[in-house]
Amino acid sequence: MSIESVGDRFNETLGDRIRAWRGTRQMSQAQLAQRSHVSVEYLRSIETGRRVPARGTLNNIAAALHVSVPVLEGQPHLGAEAEEPMHSVVPELYKVLLCYDAPDDLAQAPRPLPVLTAEVDQISAMRRDARYGPMGPLLPPLLTELTHVALDSAGETQQRAFWELARTYRAANSLAHKLGYQHLSSTALERVAWAAAKSGDLLMEVTAGYLKAGAMLRAGAYGPGTRLLERLMKRVESAVPEGCWREDQLAVYGALRLKLVMFEAQSGGGAENVRGQLAEARDVAAAMGGRDSLAYETSFGPTNIRIHEVAALLETGDTEQAVERVREWGREQRRDLWTPPESTVKERASHHHIDFAAAQLAEGDRGGALASLQEARKIAPQHTRHRPKARDTVSTLIRLEGDAPETLAGMARWISR
């Protein structure tokens, strides 16, 4: 299929938006490249849609242009009929987050806390599996009921209600972030911290800080985010009596380490610092017996360490080594390429395949890049559709192919509809 028949679905790409904002700021390519710490040739390849930049590079470009990364990524991506139900919940969700301490009256008494907890469990599973469509409409009414229970209770019941409220606000943050509503996501993060502080659970408070650090990483706030993670790690360390670590403490602590890996990689901390943080994370995983964990709904263990290692190599520009790592691990599975186990959180597994597709594309393996995107779509379709890097990689593949095969054209139609 010719490029013209599918190219109009990507008539405004990341590169187009960067070029447009550069014109608005009256900056030459050389000026933007210098301020973004990249070569002119590399910037030109991004603007022409032939390269997908690493997140750290994109943060630098956005900072140089004085715009946000979501603006450059074209988020939120509106107009997709199939996704309309997810976007339609945003106004109601915004109202609920705004009225967090003075919720709407209920027509009848809230359901018992154990019943509400069961629904939170269901929503949390949807979040991990990136099933945003069915999750979205459940959030506003559940948040309202939980808030009434939390504000009208006392003692352990109240603390448990706030604990469940923090989990539900986390799901709201995930939905807002994935759909591209960054201000709503920030508000949800504040609500996670508010509820966690009232839950009486130190690890829940640390988890709230971990989520905030993730947002700081996406915003390019490297110094403040690193200091926040270091403070959180000290809080966990201080809560452990004489080195007697519980598994949930190790898992949360390990997740903080992995977030530091990405801060080092994106901020240009150097390959040695990245390797050091990865080594520390492996030590924590070994102390857990080498098991993957979902403590406090945060993935940690050997699988997620590998996912972060690949992502960090991509951020430091070592796509060749990233591909070699995945091939090396694949031999352990008797496969050409390593793939996360089926038990891996679907959002995490999909994230890995999208990142790896960008590595394959950079190494000239267009067929492999498309295959990885197809795998990401099979695992978590809604996550793949809404991840800007997936859209940018498809756009780049379309531009590089003079005659797009039907498999690529089909992916382009699906991801852009």
Order of alpha helices (4+ residues) and beta strands (2+ residues): alpha-alpha-alpha-alpha-alpha-alpha-alpha-alpha-alpha-alpha-alpha-alpha-alpha-alpha-alpha-alpha-alpha-alpha-alpha-alpha-alpha-alpha-alpha-alpha
